[in-house]
Amino acid sequence: MIEQIVSVISNALYEYILIILLILGGLYFTIRTKFVQFRLFGEQLRSLKEKPSDKKGVSSFQALMVSTASRVGTGNIIGVSTAICIGGFGSVFWMWIIAIIGSASAFVESTLAQIYKRKGPDSSYGGPAYYIEGGLKSRTLAVIFAVCLILTYGIGFNMLASYNLQSTFSSYEFYDLKICGMGMPLIIGIIVAALVGYCLIGGGKRILNATSVIVPIMGVAYILVALVIVAMNINLLPSVFARIFTEAFDFKAIFGGFGGSCVMYGIKRGLFSNEAGVGSAPNASASADVAHPVKQGLVQVLSVFIDTLLVCSATAFMCMCSGVEPSKDISGALYVQAALSQTLGEFGPVFITIAMIFFAFTTLIGNLYYVDQCVFYILGKKPSQTAKIVYYIIASVIIVIGAVLQADLLWNIADITMGVMTLINIPVIVILSRYAFRALKDYESQRKQGVEPVFKAKNIDLPDKVDYWQ
């Protein structure tokens, strides 16, 4: 009964509300910024090179890796597989669309996070809760958003990441073994929780350092393997593209069952993966030490592209070019493993297992970095050491619980909590977007003058008091 109720709420949220909100919001930001996600691609790459003014500060690259760690995770493998198996090849097209449109939303929310960020002892901090309070003067709404984020990333997403990770071991013989009366899913959950707890004890810097190393290496390796598989099956590529576009615009099938259509699954899994407009990445963006807020906004556009156009597409094409026909019965890890076995033999499932371990780990610690920021906001101060230990224990227990629950329930819980965050964040950034647009205009004006852009709040007539940019 619980699964049915949660499923109905999830479908209603995505069929009638979020699809309109995401597309209209993304299109509005795209038009108002004059297609910033394409027009300033060179500036996106250039912004990555900026170093913090203080050695203790967080670089643009480190902030990008934290947000990408949360984005590039189990959703890029299991989520894409599920979308293709249930929604069909056409869901890949709608993933691309939601990423391209949504990247403009990512630009606006991360630029606002930089404008309204606060000063900390070692580095800056901020996110949607801070620009909601600073720009809209509503602490109540800011607290509601912070609670939603904690529920989404601390519970929904982390339980799902834990489940997705342990499910990749289901094809191995030892998966059915029991040790001390405990099944393998529970044992895997305990091991993952212990490793994540170690990173949590080290605090934000340890998280930054871990993701800065793991994310680039694993991401590049994953894409290279995908390219090898596509190259080995290059003869199937034309038919794969034909099927993507044919199914994407099969309106009879789409409107005949919209809840299970390629459009719905493309948007659901695309949003789950790239998180554009959700309000998560701004928590990492605010920590970057940059000379102009637009620089970090541009960097987050790049993060969305890395997540969906590169990593999600890598999963999609390595599966679709394998010749293995997707079906609901093998959705998730089984489809990906079967696809790689078809092309790479025994190495395929082993590689996916390794990729899932790294992707799940970086997702878990990246998510909990966001949770840290929101707990800090709600309390108005750093928690005591005792409170931190209690929080770490709860976070670890949640990871263990997620490993033994059912996939459908976890997907729907994560979809609902993420949807509520989006329902709050998109209207807020639409209201405050004029400051992001003015900041972009200021940035481009300085670039045309041949100078390195430096931001001042007075240049955009910002009426609100901020810690930086005076």
Secondary structure as UniProt FT lines:
FT   HELIX           2..12
FT   HELIX           13..18
FT   HELIX           19..32
FT   TURN            33..34
FT   HELIX           36..39
FT   HELIX           41..47
FT   TURN            48..49
FT   TURN            55..56
FT   HELIX           60..71
FT   HELIX           74..76
FT   HELIX           78..87
FT   HELIX           90..115
FT   STRAND          118..119
FT   STRAND          124..125
FT   HELIX           128..136
FT   HELIX           139..149
FT   HELIX           150..156
FT   HELIX           157..167
FT   TURN            168..171
FT   HELIX           173..176
FT   STRAND          178..179
FT   TURN            180..181
FT   STRAND          182..183
FT   HELIX           184..201
FT   HELIX           203..232
FT   HELIX           234..236
FT   HELIX           237..248
FT   HELIX           251..256
FT   HELIX           258..260
FT   HELIX           262..274
FT   TURN            276..279
FT   HELIX           282..285
FT   TURN            286..287
FT   HELIX           293..304
FT   HELIX           305..312
FT   HELIX           313..320
FT   HELIX           328..330
FT   TURN            331..332
FT   HELIX           333..344
FT   TURN            345..346
FT   HELIX           347..379
FT   HELIX           385..402
FT   TURN            403..404
FT   HELIX           407..448
FT   TURN            449..450
FT   HELIX           457..460
//
